[in-house]
């Protein structure tokens, strides 16, 4: 398949998957908004109403962290399982394996954008002014897209041969969720623990989203460059694995 055919396949399959997902329920696309609102409401009740945590900007910071984390988790889960979930297709026809994580990532991004737009509207209603630094969210999103895509390709390449990776990823995501700064400000953590937590790229990205959307600060280009370079290295490794084991996926019992 040439590049144009691959691109057509990726966009058509991503569009078809989104339409199929919307057709599986009466509310259809509204679930893309309802689900994160329910998700956010649960954490609001737990941390704000039950534990009475946080200051005046705790709710916007919590929403920022959870919206961004949801994109990361859904992209990694969907992309990581994307090759295994198409095992039947792979045993019948040849398809470049890297297209499946890309399709899953495009679908996850399509769900994330309207939710993040609602978050921006929430900030305005909450009293945050529209700032020119909000443009800085675009490179932050681009870096997160590259990070999640590279990780999902790497996990997707390995999972068909080591299914236990799925369980490890689920438990690893739960741990990362609580140490990525979703519920706290990473800058208020004392050293050297803060430096250790920032080894997790999602902790740095969540802090950058809050910088541009809430604090009026442009993103730290050095931090984004490090995460982007790491993502490119992981993505290159994932593509090499997919190429090396390409002929074996059609023989795996999914």
C-alpha positions, -999 to +999 in steps of 0.1 A: +000+000+000+013+035-008+011+065+015-021+078-001-039+045+003-027+042+039-039+078+046-073+070+030-076+038+050-067+056+083-092+084+079-121+062+065-117+036+093-114+063+120-146+080+106-164+046+103-155+036+139-168+069+153-201+066+133-205+030+145-198+041+181-224+069+179-250+045+163-247+020+192-267+042+216-297+065+215-277+095+227-249+089+202-223+116+201-237+132+233-220+104+252-186+120+243-196+149+265-218+132+291-192+105+299-164+130+309-189+152+328-199+122+349-163+113+353-154+148+364-185+150+387-174+119+406-140+134+414-156+168+423-179+151+448-151+131+463-123+157+465-143+189+469-175+180+488-163+149+508-126+157+515-131+195+511-097+198+494-083+227+474-084+265+472-103+289+449-088+275+417-089+238+427-119+229+406-105+244+373-072+227+380-089+194+387-110+196+356-079+204+335-060+174+349-089+150+344-098+161+309-061+158+297-056+125+316-088+110+300-073+117+265-040+100+275-057+069+291-083+064+263-056+068+236-032+044+252-058+018+260-074+020+225-042+021+206-025-005+228-053-030+220-059-019+184-037-046+167-051-074+190-087-064+184-082-067+146-067-102+148-093-117+125-087-091+098-049-096+100-053-134+094-072-127+061-056-097+045-023-077+048-026-043+064+003-023+077+001-028+115+010+008+125-023+021+110-044+006+138-028+026+167-031+057+144-068+051+138-074+046+175-055+077+184-075+098+158-107+085+173-096+094+208-085+129+197-119+135+180-136+128+213-111+149+233-114+182+213-150+190+220-145+181+257-115+204+259-135+231+242-161+228+268-134+231+294-123+264+279-158+277+280-160+266+316-129+286+324-145+318+309-177+313+328-156+306+360-140+340+356-107+333+338-100+359+310-093+347+275-056+351+272-032+350+242-012+323+260-041+299+252-025+296+218+003+278+236-021+249+242-016+238+205+021+227+209+012+211+242-015+190+225+008+181+196+034+168+220+008+148+240-005+134+207+030+122+198+036+108+232+004+088+233+007+076+197+043+064+203+033+046+235+002+030+220+022+018+190+048+003+213+022-014+235+002-025+205+033-041+189+040-062+220+005-071+233-004-098+207+026-118+219+024-109+256-013-104+265-004-099+302+009-065+291-027-053+291-031-060+328+002-044+336-009-013+316-042-011+334-025-012+368+003+011+357-022+037+344-040+037+378-007+044+396+002+071+371-032+087+375-026+094+411+010+107+408+006+128+376-006+159+394-043+155+384-053+162+421-025+185+432-001+211+419+032+195+410+050+228+418+040+226+454+057+192+460+090+195+477+123+184+462+136+159+454+102+142+451+090+169+426+119+160+402+111+123+405+074+129+397+083+150+367+101+120+352+065+110+343+059+130+311+021+134+319+030+152+351+049+178+330+022+181+303-006+186+329+014+214+344+019+229+310-018+228+303-025+247+335+003+272+327-012+282+294-049+280+303-050+292+339-017+310+348-012+329+316+023+314+311+037+302+278+047+265+277+082+256+287+098+248+253+126+229+269+103+206+288+082+200+257+113+193+236+124+166+260+090+149+259+088+152+221+123+138+216+115+109+240+082+103+221+100+102+187+126+077+201+098+055+214+079+058+182+109+048+162+115+018+184+078+008+180+079+011+142+111-010+141+094-037+163+063-036+140+084-040+109+105-068+125+075-089+136+052-078+107+048-113+092+041-129+126+009-110+135-011-130+110-001-163+127-009-152+163-040-167+180-057-135+193 
